[in-house]
């Protein structure tokens, strides 16, 4: 018989808590949507009661939208300038560094190939010949003790 660890919650106990949280979130979102719809309805009704006030609010909103458009346009100009400076940085500073790094890697590759062919291979061949001679001496019994 398996004993349950009392410190761990039962799997069935976790599910209702999760469902309650989801239900709360749905209820809160529903309440927010109802409040927004009520405010829109009341605003529309209020605007239809007095056309002169509605025209003033419309004019203020148009001015506000024009100001926002100017701010967005200025932000776009600044963004374009920043992108241009980034491209300039990549072309004039990063690219030469990458080219120098590639050249250094190519030099290292050539150096390691040269060392491998002219130093490592002869040493390995010499070691293999010496190991063969030592084994031959061992087989013939000529080794000193």
N, C-alpha and C positions, 0 to 999 in steps of 0.2 A: 504494500500500500504506500502510495506517494504522499509525503507530508508537504503541506504548503508552507512557504516561508511567511511568517506573520508580518514581516516588514513590507513585503510586496503587496500592492493592491490586487484584488481579484480582477481578471480581465472583464468580467461582466459589470463591475463597479465603475470602470473607466468610461465605458460607452455612454451611459446616461449623462455623465458630466459633459462629455463632448457634445452630445445632442442638445443639452440645455444651453450651452454656449452658442451653438449654431442658431437655436431658436431665438435667443436674445439678440443676436446680430441681425437676424431677419426682421424682428420686431422694431429694432432701433432704425434700421434703414427704411422700413415702411412708414414709421412716424415722421422721419425727416422728409420723405417724398410727399406725404400728405401736407405737411406744413409748407413746403415749397409751393405746392399746387394752390393751397389756400392763399398764400401771399400773392402769387401771380393773379389769381382771380380777383382778390381785393384791389390790387394795383390797377388791373384793367378796368374794373368798375369805377374806381376813383378817377381814373383818367377820362372816362367818358362823361363824368358829371360836369367838369369844367374844361371846355376846349381851350380857353386862353392859358390856363396853367399847363395843360398838356403841350401846347406849342412852346412854352418857355422851357419845359423839361426836355422836349425834343431838341431845341436849339442848344441847350447846355450839353446834352448827350452828344450832339454832332461836334461841338467844339472839343469835348473830351476825346472823342474818337480821332479827331484831327491831331490833337497833341500826342496821343498814343502812337499814331502812325509816324509822326516825326521822330519820336523816341526810337521806335523800331527801325526806322530808316537809318538813324545815326548808329544804332547798334550793329546793323548789317554792314555799314561802311567800316566800322572798327573791326568787325570780324573778317572782312575781306582783306584789310591791311594786315591783320595778324596772320592770316593764311599765307599771304604773299611773303611776309618776313620768315615764316617757317619754311617755305619752299626755298627761299634764298639761303637760309641756314643749312638746309639739307644739301643743296647743290654746292655751296662754296666752302663749307667747313666739315660736314660729315663725310661727303664723298671722298675728299682727299685722304681722310683718316682711314676709310675702308680700303682705298687703293693701296696705301702704304702697308696696311695690315696684310692684304693679299700678297703683296710683294715679299713681305717678311716670311709668311707661311711658305711661299714657293722656295725661298732661300733655305729655310729649315728643311724642307722636303729634300732638296738637293744635297744638303749637308749630311742628313741621315743616310741617304742612299750611298753617298761616297764613303762614309764611315763603314756602312754595312759591307760594301764590296771590298774595300781595301784594308779593313782592320778586323772586323768580326769574322768574316768567312775564313781568312787564313788562320786566325787563332783557333777557330773551331776545327779546321782540318788538322792542325798540329796536335790539338788535344785528342782527336780521334785516332791519329797515327800513334801517339804516345800510349793511349789506352790499349790499342791493339798490340803494340810491342810488349806492354806490361802483361797482358793476358797470355801472350805467347811465352814470355819468360816464366810465368806462373805454371803454364801447362808443361813446359819442359823441365821444370823443377830446378831452375838455375837461380832462384831467388835466394838471397842471403837472409839469414835469421839473426 
